[in-house]
Amino acid sequence: MNRIINHITDDDLYKFTMGCAVIDNYPRAQVKYEFTDRSDRVYPAGFADELRRQIDELSSLSLTDDEHDFFRRRCPYIPDWYLTYLKGFRYDSHRVKVEQDCDGHLHIHIEGPWSETILLEVKILAIVSELYFIMTGERRKMDLADFTRRSYDKGQRLIEAGCYFSDFGTRRRASFEAQDLLVATMKEVASAVGGPGHFTGTSNVYLAMKYDLTPIGTMAHELVCAIAAMFGPQMANHLAMQAWSTTFRGALGTFLYDTYGWNIFSMNFSEDYANMFKGLRVDSGDNLEQLDLITAKYRSLGIDPSTKQVVFSNALDVDRAIEIQKHASSRCIPSFGIGTHFTCDFPDVKPLNIVIKLLAAKITEKWDFYNDTCKLSEDHGKYTGDPDVVKRFREILHLD
């Protein structure tokens, strides 16, 4: 079988930006991750063996001169020292353990230095998704010509509705080819329709380079989860904002706030950070209820919320994005990150509901124990982590 991932930049921008912040602020931190299939899916026989081979293939990837130059041109906020680091970086497949049990369920565990392992998550998820459709034969159901036509229609509707939107679909794409077609199509429709909305780019760095677009992204829940493991969840958002501002000096100013829910974030979101960060990202909960909380918080700090960006990325499709746009356009600067609905939308094909989440962290390899962590989003069904850890964090944060 051909190699699925062929470029180190076939990855979401936020993994590189977070990797930079990790080395800058927590260079010796160690972490553990675990794969979860929320559908408890049975994978084809031999899946783990082929997945392991695909992960081994990652070790041959390296940052090319063209990719280095693209980062410098399009991502000037990334310091040169991190690009130098990436030039020498090689994936270590020994950090990843892959197993398939007797019932066909897939188990993936990752452990090692945070600065290295942080670059594995998105690539492994993209491999799992594409490999599943290949090995089950479902890929043969995917009509790419029809997919392109429907993608064009999605882009046209969003642009005509005034939506500013980007592709966030690397992790659970049907295939690299599907995402490539999606991005090419959205660039085409943006040129043809010409507004009032706009296709702002893609989270995938390689595809942004291929189509001369802006790579989109800042951070993920992982940053706050790891800090919560090392220092406790009460001030994890504050410490994450502090670390982010140390590394990026006010650039990349969209903060993902919902790792432990709105209440604790709101207590950490002081006036200085509210002014520094250009906006917030909504990734769980009811979108309009979250918008009400955000705008009220800005007003309480004497900040006009209409000057702030709110990025919506919570399981969006075109209809939901357009509906949010109608309510949000007069209250903030809305934009939309759309993932699986863009890159794995085929009739009679069900996208995989898979994640890789951080389970534990320690601030240095010298420690002989890890501290557990979890994620408590605004959607209670999307809590991730050991149930006992979730219960303990909820008690600490007075969520019970």
MOVENDA-V590685 format. One record per helix or strand. SS is the DSSP state (H for helix, E for strand). FROM is the first residue (numbers start at 1). TO is the last residue. If there is no record, write none. Layout:
BEGIN
((SS FROM TO) (SS FROM TO))
END
This chain:
BEGIN
((E 12 12) (H 13 25) (E 30 37) (H 47 60) (H 65 74) (H 80 88) (H 93 95) (E 96 100) (E 106 113) (H 114 117) (H 121 136) (H 138 141) (H 144 160) (E 164 167) (H 176 193) (E 198 202) (E 204 204) (H 205 210) (E 215 215) (H 221 231) (H 236 248) (E 254 256) (H 258 260) (H 262 268) (H 271 276) (E 279 282) (H 287 300) (H 305 307) (E 309 312) (H 318 328) (E 333 338) (H 340 343) (E 346 346) (E 349 349) (E 354 362) (E 371 372) (E 375 375) (H 380 382) (E 384 384) (H 387 396))
END
